[in-house]
Amino acid sequence: MATTPEEFFVKGLMEPSPPSPPVFLDLPQEPNGSSEGQHQVQVNDMILPYISHVLMYDDDVDDSLIDDHPALLQAQQPFVEILSSPSIGSNTENDLLKDGGGDESTLNLPLSGGAEAVLAFLKSMEEANMLLPKDNSITIDGQVNRMVREGNSRHNSIKKRNNRDENQEEARQTRKGLMEPEENSANDNEVVDELMLNGSEICTRNMGKLRVSMDNEVEKKIKKSCRKVVKDATVDICAMLISCAEQVAANNYLRASEMLNRIKQHASATGDATQRLAECFTKGLEARLVGTGSLHWQLLMAQRPSVMEFIAAINIYSIACCFNRVAFFFSIMTIMKSMVGKSRLHIVDYGMPYGFHWAHLLRLLASREGALPEVKITAIGRPNLKAWPTEETGKTGCRLSKCAHEFGLPSFKFHTIMKQWEDVCIRDLNIDANEVLVVNDLFSFSTLVDESIYFDRPNPRDTVLGNIKRMKPDVFIQSIFNYSYGPSFLPRFREALFFFMALFDTFDASIPRQNKYRLLLEQVVLGRSALNLIACVGLDLVERPEKYRQWQKRNQRAGLRQSPLKSGIVEEVKDQVMKHHHKDFFISEEGQWLLQGWMGRVLFAHSTWVAEDASSDAE
């Protein structure tokens, strides 16, 4: 066990030091027959432990150990004379302390080693004395006692900070262990292949297991006992987070740091929803406060979870929450409607991750009546994107090809385009006139840069929408995050706080708190996004979501026309959510948008579009 500062100094007092030449020139040596070269020891071996004892005010140390030491008795005499001099009890400047001069016969200290600590101690007493009222009614004993209390307070603060640093280092090592890629890639591929082929059945089976876990009597008891506390803490901690962000925005770093330390006392990665949110958001606030947001972001991206860990986290999210499942179902059912009477399908997918939902679509297409269709998927990724390497997209294509073969589809093609999305145009896609062209955006366009960066020229967001309009797809399916950051920090922080709070609340209602993949989902997957939006600015800011009404205006400006929602799809979505998910999830419609959210707050939205000059038959 590491030695504490108190133990270190007490040990110095209890154990006699080897003989040494006196620090004071008029202090005689103790005869012991040793040569002068064997008496090399610093002043802190004798004087500094004594001063430390005074500062620490340790009642457990026997004073006789100090008083009986003849060398210390003689060494402390100059200090007694200084402390009892009139200059200490008045506002008059002490020339000895200020200038380092004085009568050398009284105090002759070489300015090296432990002597510097002695002078620093004396100078700190004089500086503290200058802060006293002019009448100086406080006695020297009271002043020393106050200094002792302040020293103990500083020590406790340092000790707490060291303990917190150790805990953070332990947590970092734990996260690093979570994020180390697994060595057995063959098993990983088998698991992913199984999820690709039978993902729907596995998801349904796991939903049942998760409900059983959440219905456990112990979990119910925990939730009931914490419900009132969580409700009260939600208001307090969220208000504290907003107040801290306001201080950060006002560049009041001292006040923000104090508030951040208070919030950390209520934060916990394994606590209730609000405590977990605080654990997530304080990291972003701290990184912004010290100006290391971009560095933290780069380190997090370099230590991303392994493929299997990421899939496990997203899988638990899809099982517990209806958001992804509704988005997949909406896309698949829309495509199936568009393929009625058609035999060729071409899907252009922006930012496609693992493609599990496309495997389910292939299964449905293979099981429909009549001739089996030809299917082509073009995945549009980004070059040099560490979060999603090119080889992962290639692996997704191979898995989808295996699925198509397994399901009996006669023709399946997979293409990858790795270039900036605003540079992708119709000639890159090899579109055939007789194929059903579907363009799909599954929460990806929020990563496109908007006017806040490119204010003097067309921004990539509008350019991509214009290119989609020129493709004249049979349907453009769009799914978006329904919250808006805005150009400035404080509105962005508030919007993100309420959005993430709703997400964390859904996890608390749907996933057991001890589930390890929930921790990975909240503190790593979502934690990276939270840190980026709080601590990064300019081009380093990855996500720039907009609300569905903003997207509606933007799409219309680009020449896109919104298609009406299919009532059959909406009713089926509502039925699935009601059967398989928590009662506080909801599905609604507004302005031809399918909305979904939690406890009245709209979190996601989905809609379909065609080119403005396309015929009505294309719908």
C-alpha positions in Angstrom: 0.0 0.0 0.0 1.3 3.4 -0.9 2.5 5.6 2.0 0.3 8.6 2.8 1.9 12.0 3.4 0.9 11.8 7.1 2.6 8.4 7.4 5.7 9.6 5.6 6.2 12.5 7.9 5.4 10.6 11.1 7.9 7.9 10.1 10.5 10.7 9.7 9.8 11.8 13.3 9.8 8.3 14.8 12.9 6.9 13.2 16.2 8.7 14.2 18.1 10.0 11.1 21.8 9.3 10.7 24.1 12.0 12.1 24.8 14.9 9.9 26.6 18.3 9.9 24.3 20.9 11.4 22.4 23.1 9.0 23.0 26.1 11.4 26.6 27.1 11.5 26.5 27.5 15.3 24.9 24.1 16.0 27.5 21.7 17.4 27.9 18.2 16.0 27.2 15.1 18.1 30.4 13.1 18.6 30.1 9.6 17.3 33.5 8.9 15.9 32.3 9.0 12.3 34.1 10.9 9.6 32.7 14.1 8.3 31.9 12.5 4.9 29.5 10.1 6.5 27.2 12.9 7.8 25.7 14.1 4.5 22.0 14.6 5.1 19.6 17.3 4.1 17.9 19.7 6.4 14.5 18.1 5.8 15.6 15.0 7.6 15.4 16.9 10.8 13.6 20.2 10.4 11.1 19.4 7.6 9.4 16.6 9.5 8.9 18.9 12.5 7.4 21.6 10.3 5.2 19.0 8.6 4.0 17.9 12.0 3.0 21.4 12.8 1.1 21.7 9.5 -0.5 18.3 9.8 -1.4 18.8 13.5 -1.3 15.1 14.1 -2.5 14.4 17.6 -1.4 10.8 17.4 2.3 11.7 17.6 3.9 11.9 21.0 5.2 15.5 21.5 8.0 14.2 23.6 9.5 12.6 20.5 10.0 16.2 19.3 10.7 18.0 22.5 13.3 15.6 23.8 15.4 15.8 20.7 18.3 18.2 21.7 19.2 19.0 18.1 15.7 20.1 17.3 15.4 22.1 20.5 18.4 24.1 19.5 17.4 24.3 15.8 13.9 25.6 16.6 15.2 28.5 18.7 15.6 30.9 15.7 12.0 30.1 14.7 10.8 30.9 18.2 12.6 34.3 18.1 11.1 35.1 14.7 7.5 34.1 15.7 7.7 36.1 18.9 9.1 39.2 17.2 6.8 42.3 16.9 6.9 42.2 13.1 4.9 39.0 12.9 2.0 40.4 14.9 1.8 43.7 12.9 1.4 44.9 9.4 5.0 46.0 9.1 6.9 44.3 6.3 9.4 41.7 7.5 12.7 42.6 5.8 14.2 39.2 6.6 11.5 37.4 4.8 11.0 39.8 2.0 14.6 40.3 1.0 16.2 37.2 2.2 18.7 39.2 4.2 19.1 39.9 7.9 21.6 39.2 10.6 23.6 36.2 9.6 24.5 35.5 13.2 20.8 35.0 13.9 19.9 32.9 10.9 22.3 31.5 8.4 20.6 29.3 5.8 22.1 28.2 2.6 19.4 28.6 -0.1 19.3 25.0 -1.2 17.6 21.7 -0.4 15.3 21.8 2.6 16.3 25.3 3.5 14.2 26.6 0.7 11.2 24.8 2.2 11.9 26.6 5.5 12.0 30.0 3.9 8.9 29.2 1.9 7.1 28.3 5.1 8.1 31.5 6.8 7.2 33.6 3.8 3.8 32.0 3.6 3.2 32.9 7.2 4.1 36.5 6.5 1.8 36.6 3.4 -1.0 35.1 5.4 -0.4 37.8 8.1 -0.8 40.5 5.5 -4.4 39.3 4.9 -5.4 39.9 8.5 -7.4 42.9 9.7 -5.3 46.0 10.6 -6.3 45.8 14.3 -4.9 42.2 14.2 -6.9 41.0 17.1 -6.2 37.4 16.0 -3.4 35.8 18.0 -0.4 34.0 16.6 -1.8 30.7 18.0 -5.1 31.4 16.2 -3.3 32.2 13.0 -1.2 29.0 13.2 -4.3 26.9 13.9 -6.0 28.5 10.9 -3.0 27.6 8.8 -3.2 24.1 10.1 -6.8 23.8 9.2 -6.1 25.2 5.7 -3.2 22.8 5.3 -5.4 19.8 6.3 -8.1 21.0 3.9 -5.6 21.3 1.0 -4.2 17.9 1.8 -7.7 16.3 1.9 -8.5 18.0 -1.4 -5.3 16.7 -3.0 -6.0 13.2 -1.6 -9.5 13.2 -3.0 -8.2 14.4 -6.4 -5.5 11.7 -6.4 -8.1 9.1 -5.5 -10.4 10.4 -8.3 -7.5 10.3 -10.7 -6.8 6.7 -9.7 -10.4 5.8 -10.2 -10.5 7.5 -13.6 -7.3 5.6 -14.6 -8.9 2.4 -13.5 -12.1 3.2 -15.5 -9.9 4.1 -18.5 -8.1 0.8 -18.4 -11.5 -1.0 -18.1 -12.8 0.9 -21.2 -9.6 0.1 -23.0 -10.1 -3.6 -22.2 -13.6 -3.3 -23.5 -12.4 -1.7 -26.7 -9.5 -4.1 -27.5 -10.4 -6.0 -30.7 -11.0 -9.6 -30.1 -8.3 -11.9 -31.5 -10.6 -14.7 -32.7 -11.9 -13.0 -35.9 -13.2 -16.4 -37.3 -15.7 -16.7 -34.4 -16.6 -13.0 -34.9 -17.4 -13.6 -38.6 -19.5 -16.6 -37.7 -21.6 -14.6 -35.2 -22.1 -11.8 -37.6 -23.1 -14.2 -40.4 -25.6 -15.8 -38.1 -27.1 -12.4 -37.2 -27.2 -11.5 -40.9 -29.1 -14.7 -41.8 -31.4 -15.0 -38.7 -31.3 -11.5 -37.2 -35.0 -11.0 -37.0 -35.6 -14.3 -35.1 -32.7 -13.8 -32.8 -33.9 -10.2 -32.0 -37.4 -11.4 -31.2 -36.1 -14.2 -29.0 -33.8 -11.8 -27.1 -36.6 -9.4 -26.6 -38.4 -12.0 -24.6 -35.4 -12.7 -22.5 -34.9 -9.0 -21.8 -38.5 -8.6 -20.7 -38.1 -11.5 -18.3 -35.0 -9.8 -16.9 -36.7 -6.5 -16.5 -39.7 -8.2 -14.8 -37.5 -9.7 -12.2 -38.7 -8.9 -8.7 -35.3 -7.6 -7.6 -35.2 -5.2 -10.5 -38.8 -4.1 -9.8 -37.8 -3.4 -6.2 -34.8 -1.3 -7.2 -36.8 0.7 -9.7 -39.6 1.4 -7.2 -37.2 2.5 -4.5 -35.3 4.7 -6.9 -38.2 6.1 -8.8 -38.9 9.2 -6.6 -35.2 9.8 -6.1 -34.6 9.6 -9.9 -37.4 12.0 -10.5 -36.1 14.6 -8.1 -32.5 14.1 -9.2 -33.4 14.5 -12.8 -34.4 18.1 -12.3 -31.4 19.0 -10.1 -28.6 17.3 -12.1 -29.9 18.5 -15.4 -30.2 22.1 -14.0 -26.7 21.8 -12.7 -25.4 20.7 -16.0 -27.1 23.6 -17.8 -25.7 26.0 -15.3 -22.2 24.6 -15.7 -22.6 24.9 -19.5 -23.7 28.6 -19.0 -20.5 29.3 -17.0 -18.4 27.6 -19.7 -20.1 29.7 -22.4 -19.4 32.8 -20.4 -15.7 31.8 -20.0 -16.1 31.8 -16.2 -13.7 28.9 -15.9 -13.3 29.0 -12.1 -17.0 28.8 -11.4 -17.5 26.2 -14.1 -14.8 24.0 -12.6 -16.4 24.3 -9.1 -19.8 23.3 -10.5 -18.2 20.5 -12.5 -16.7 19.0 -9.3 -20.1 19.2 -7.6 -21.8 17.4 -10.6 -19.2 14.7 -10.5 -20.3 13.8 -7.0 -23.7 12.8 -8.4 -22.4 11.1 -11.5 -22.1 7.3 -11.9 -21.7 5.1 -14.9 -23.7 2.4 -13.1 -26.4 4.5 -11.4 -29.8 5.6 -12.5 -30.5 7.3 -15.9 -29.6 10.8 -14.7 -26.4 9.8 -12.9 -25.3 7.9 -16.1 -26.1 11.0 -18.2 -24.1 13.2 -15.8 -21.1 10.8 -16.1 -21.3 11.0 -19.8 -21.8 14.8 -20.1 -19.2 15.9 -17.5 -16.4 14.4 -19.6 -17.5 16.6 -22.5 -17.7 19.7 -20.3 -14.3 19.0 -18.7 -12.7 18.5 -22.1 -14.2 21.8 -23.4 -13.2 23.6 -20.2 -9.5 22.7 -20.6 -9.6 23.1 -24.4 -8.7 19.5 -25.3 -12.0 18.5 -27.1 -10.4 17.6 -30.4 -7.6 15.6 -28.8 -10.1 13.7 -26.6 -12.2 13.0 -29.7 -9.3 11.7 -31.7 -8.2 9.4 -28.8 -11.7 8.0 -28.5 -11.9 7.3 -32.2 -8.6 5.6 -32.1 -9.8 3.4 -29.3 -13.1 2.4 -30.8 -14.8 -0.8 -29.7 -14.3 -4.0 -31.6 -16.8 -5.0 -34.3 -18.4 -7.6 -32.0 -18.6 -5.2 -29.1 -20.2 -2.5 -31.3 -22.7 -5.0 -32.7 -23.6 -6.2 -29.2 -24.2 -2.6 -28.0 -26.3 -1.8 -31.0 -28.1 -5.1 -30.7 -29.2 -4.4 -27.1 -30.3 -1.0 -28.2 -32.4 -2.4 -31.0 -33.9 -5.0 -28.7 -34.8 -2.6 -25.9 -35.8 0.4 -27.9 -38.1 0.5 -30.9 -36.3 3.3 -32.7 -34.0 1.3 -35.1 -36.6 -1.4 -35.6 -39.2 1.1 -36.7 -36.7 2.8 -39.1 -35.8 -0.6 -40.6 -39.4 -1.7 -40.9 -40.5 1.6 -42.5 -37.7 1.4 -45.1 -38.3 -2.3 -45.9 -42.1 -2.0 -46.2 -41.8 1.1 -48.4 -39.5 -0.8 -50.7 -41.7 -3.8 -50.8 -44.6 -1.5 -51.8 -42.5 0.0 -54.6 -41.5 -3.4 -55.9 -45.1 -4.6 -56.6 -45.1 -5.8 -60.2 -41.4 -5.0 -60.6 -38.4 -7.4 -61.1 -35.3 -5.2 -60.6 -34.3 -3.3 -57.6 -31.4 -0.9 -57.0 -30.8 0.5 -53.5 -28.4 3.4 -53.1 -27.6 3.5 -49.3 -25.7 6.5 -47.8 -23.5 5.5 -44.9 -24.6 1.9 -44.7 -23.2 0.2 -41.5 -23.7 -3.5 -41.2 -26.7 -4.0 -43.5 -28.6 -6.4 -41.3 -32.0 -4.9 -42.3 -31.1 -5.4 -46.0 -30.7 -9.1 -45.3 -34.2 -9.2 -44.0 -35.4 -7.4 -47.1 -33.7 -10.0 -49.3 -35.5 -12.8 -47.4 -38.8 -11.0 -48.0 -38.1 -10.5 -51.7 -37.1 -14.2 -52.1 -40.4 -15.3 -50.4 -42.8 -13.2 -52.5 -45.0 -14.8 -55.1 -44.0 -14.7 -58.8 -40.6 -14.3 -60.4 -37.7 -13.6 -58.1 -36.2 -10.1 -58.6 -32.7 -9.0 -59.4 -31.2 -6.9 -56.6 -28.3 -4.4 -56.6 -27.1 -2.4 -53.6 -24.7 0.5 -53.9 -23.1 1.4 -50.5 -21.8 5.0 -50.4 -19.2 5.3 -47.7 -16.6 8.0 -46.9 -12.9 7.7 -47.7 -10.4 7.5 -44.8 -13.1 7.3 -42.2 -11.6 5.6 -39.1 -15.0 4.9 -37.6 -16.0 2.8 -40.6 -13.0 1.4 -42.6 -13.5 0.4 -46.2 -12.8 -3.2 -45.5 -15.9 -3.4 -43.2 -18.1 -2.3 -46.0 -16.6 -4.9 -48.2 -17.3 -7.6 -45.6 -20.9 -6.4 -45.4 -21.2 -6.9 -49.2 -19.9 -10.5 -48.9 -22.3 -11.4 -46.2 -25.3 -10.0 -48.1 -24.2 -12.0 -51.1 -24.2 -15.1 -49.0 -27.6 -14.3 -47.7 -29.0 -13.7 -51.3 -27.6 -17.1 -52.3 -29.0 -18.8 -49.2 -32.4 -17.3 -49.8 -32.4 -18.4 -53.5 -32.3 -15.0 -55.2 -31.0 -15.5 -58.8 -29.0 -12.2 -59.0 -27.4 -10.0 -56.4 -24.8 -7.4 -56.9 -23.0 -5.2 -54.4 -21.0 -2.1 -55.2 -19.1 0.3 -53.0 -18.4 4.0 -53.7 -15.9 5.6 -51.4 -15.8 9.4 -52.0 -17.2 12.5 -50.5 -21.0 12.4 -50.6 -21.4 15.7 -52.3 -19.2 14.4 -55.2 -21.4 11.4 -55.8 -23.6 11.9 -58.9 -25.9 9.9 -61.2 -23.1 8.8 -63.5 -21.4 7.0 -60.6 -24.4 4.7 -60.0 -24.8 2.8 -63.3 -28.6 3.2 -63.2 -30.7 1.2 -65.6 -34.0 2.6 -66.9 -36.1 -0.4 -65.9 -35.0 -0.8 -62.3 -36.7 0.5 -59.2 -34.3 3.1 -57.8 -34.4 3.6 -54.0 -32.2 6.1 -52.2 -31.9 5.5 -48.5 -30.6 7.8 -45.7 -30.7 6.1 -42.3 -29.7 8.9 -39.9 -26.6 9.7 -41.9 -27.2 13.1 -43.4 -26.8 14.8 -40.0 -23.1 14.3 -40.5 -23.0 16.5 -43.6 -21.7 20.0 -43.1 -24.3 22.8 -43.2 -24.4 26.6 -43.6 -22.6 27.1 -40.3 -19.4 26.2 -42.0 -19.9 26.8 -45.7 -21.9 30.1 -45.4 -20.4 31.7 -48.5 -21.0 28.8 -51.0 -23.3 25.8 -51.4 -22.9 23.4 -48.5 -22.6 19.6 -48.9 -26.0 19.0 -47.3 -27.9 20.9 -50.1 -25.5 19.6 -52.7 -26.3 16.0 -51.8 -30.1 16.6 -51.8 -29.8 18.3 -55.2 -27.9 15.3 -56.6 -30.6 12.9 -55.3 -33.2 15.0 -57.0 -31.3 14.6 -60.3 -31.2 10.9 -59.8 -35.0 10.9 -59.9 -35.4 7.9 -57.6 -38.7 6.0 -57.4 -38.5 6.8 -53.7 -36.1 8.6 -51.4 -36.4 7.3 -47.8 -35.2 9.6 -45.1 -34.8 8.9 -41.3 -33.6 11.7 -39.1 -32.7 12.6 -35.5 -35.3 15.1 -34.4 -33.3 17.7 -32.5 -31.3 20.8 -33.6 -27.9 22.0 -32.4 -27.8 25.5 -33.9 -24.6 27.4 -34.4 -23.7 28.3 -30.8 -22.6 26.2 -27.9 -25.3 26.8 -25.3 -28.4 26.0 -27.4 -26.6 23.0 -28.7 -25.9 21.8 -25.2 -29.5 22.2 -24.1 -30.9 20.3 -27.1 -28.4 17.5 -26.8 -29.0 17.2 -23.0 -32.8 16.7 -23.4 -32.4 14.3 -26.3 -29.8 12.2 -24.5 -31.8 12.3 -21.3 -34.8 10.8 -23.1 -32.5 8.0 -24.5 -31.0 7.2 -21.2 -34.4 7.1 -19.6 -35.6 4.6 -22.2 -32.6 2.4 -21.4 -33.4 2.6 -17.7 -36.9 1.4 -18.4 -35.9 -1.3 -20.8 -32.4 -2.6 -20.0 -31.2 -4.0 -16.6 -28.7 -1.7 -15.0 -26.1 -4.4 -14.6 -26.1 -5.2 -18.3 -22.5 -4.7 -19.5 -23.5 -3.8 -23.0 -25.7 -1.0 -21.7 -22.6 0.5 -20.1 -20.8 0.2 -23.4 -23.7 1.7 -25.3 -24.1 4.7 -23.0 -20.5 5.5 -22.0 -18.6 4.5 -25.2 -20.9 4.6 -28.2 -23.1 7.5 -27.1 -20.4 8.9 -24.9 -18.2 9.6 -28.0 -21.1 11.5 -29.6 -21.8 13.5 -26.4 -18.1 14.5 -26.0 -17.9 15.6 -29.7 -21.0 17.8 -29.6 -20.0 19.4 -26.3 -16.2 19.8 -26.6 -15.6 20.2 -30.4 -16.2 23.1 -32.7 -16.0 23.8 -36.5 -15.2 20.9 -38.7 -14.4 18.7 -35.7 -18.1 18.8 -34.8 -19.3 15.5 -36.5 -23.1 15.6 -35.9 -25.3 18.6 -37.0 -28.9 17.2 -36.7 -32.0 19.2 -37.7 -35.6 18.8 -36.7 -38.0 17.3 -39.3 -39.6 20.6 -40.1 -36.2 22.0 -41.0 -35.4 19.0 -43.2 -38.8 19.4 -44.9 -38.0 22.9 -46.0 -34.5 21.9 -47.0 -35.7 19.0 -49.1 -38.3 21.2 -50.8 -35.7 23.8 -51.7 -33.7 21.1 -53.3 -36.6 20.2 -55.6 -37.9 17.2 -53.7 -41.6 16.5 -53.2 -42.9 14.7 -50.1 -45.0 11.5 -50.7 -48.0 10.7 -48.5 -47.5 8.0 -45.8 -49.0 4.6 -46.5 -51.7 4.0 -43.9 -51.0 0.2 -43.9 -47.4 0.8 -43.0 -48.2 3.2 -40.2 -50.8 0.9 -38.6 -48.4 -2.1 -38.8 -45.6 0.0 -37.1 -47.9 1.0 -34.3 -49.0 -2.5 -33.8 -45.5 -3.8 -33.6 -44.4 -1.2 -31.1 -47.5 -1.8 -28.9 -46.9 -5.6 -28.8 -43.1 -5.7 -28.2 -42.0 -2.5 -26.5 -42.5 -0.4 -23.4 -45.8 1.5 -23.2 -44.1 4.9 -23.0 -42.8 4.6 -26.6 -45.2 6.2 -29.1 -45.8 6.5 -32.8 -47.7 9.4 -34.4 -48.0 11.3 -37.7 -47.7 14.9 -38.7 -47.2 16.6 -42.1 -46.6 13.2 -43.8 -43.8 12.4 -41.3 -43.9 9.3 -39.2 -42.8 10.4 -35.7 -41.6 8.2 -32.9 -40.4 9.1 -29.4 -40.6 8.6 -25.7 -43.1 10.0 -23.2 -44.3 12.7 -25.5 -40.9 13.9 -26.8 -40.4 13.3 -30.6 -36.9 11.8 -31.0 -36.9 10.4 -34.6 -38.8 11.1 -37.8 -39.2 9.2 -41.1 -40.6 10.3 -44.5 -40.5 9.5 -48.3 -39.8 11.8 -51.2 -39.6 11.9 -55.0 -38.2 14.4 -57.4 -40.5 17.4 -57.9 -40.8 16.8 -61.7 -41.3 13.1 -61.4 -44.7 11.7 -62.5 -47.3 10.7 -59.9 -47.0 7.1 -61.0 -43.5 7.0 -59.5 -45.0 7.2 -56.0 
